[in-house]
Amino acid sequence: MFVKNWMSKNVITVFPDTLLSTAADIINTKNIKHLPVINSENILKGVITSSDIRKAFGKNKSTENIRVDEVMSGTPITISEYDTLDDALLLIYQNMIGALPVINNDFYLQGIIARYDILRAMVKIMSLEEVGSRIDVVLEDKPGMLEELAIQFKKMDINIISIMTVNAENKSRIVSIRIDSMFKKKVENQLISEGFKIYEPWKEEGV
């Protein structure tokens, strides 16, 4: 999945010479936290956030004549519309920021992708809005194990709604599979009978 498919394209922007008070009004009335700063050719020059504005108001007795380019970040972290959601998520996480301006090779602003956009995408990708149940299976972290698991679902003629994996302890991976809820018990029993381990941490902890 690419940033292009999930970014906001109708971006509210300001110019470098926009007054800070105007930017503050836009952020408050539009209920947003990030304003890309562009020039007349739609080239990204920076980003100003609600946090930047609060800090500026706190440091200055008078903000009447302060311009956006005096407060904005002139070197914002950006991303391309053809980068993946994984790339966007990692950048936001590593840099502890709320959004990324999306630009092309010429620094033209294409859109903006925020944490909410990524959460919305994850909900769709993981099919969390579809009715279903999750089964967590512990697999050895070696080639072919996921294929062996998939074969079991093919044998049972049960469709997988979504699947994701995460590293676990002792060189293993936990594979989380969402299926139709009515088949949950059947699948668990079949997998256990075939030697697969169902991840149930509450049992391991004696709960």
Secondary structure by P-SEA (a helix, b strand, c coil): cccccccccccccccccccaaaaaaaaaaacccbbbbbcccccccccccaaaaaaaaaacccccccccccccccccccccccccaaaaaaaaaaacccbbbbbcccccccccccaaaaaaaaaaaacccccbbbbbbbbccccaaaaaaaaaaaaacccccbbbbbbbcccbbbbbbbccccaaaaaaaaaaaaccccccccccccc
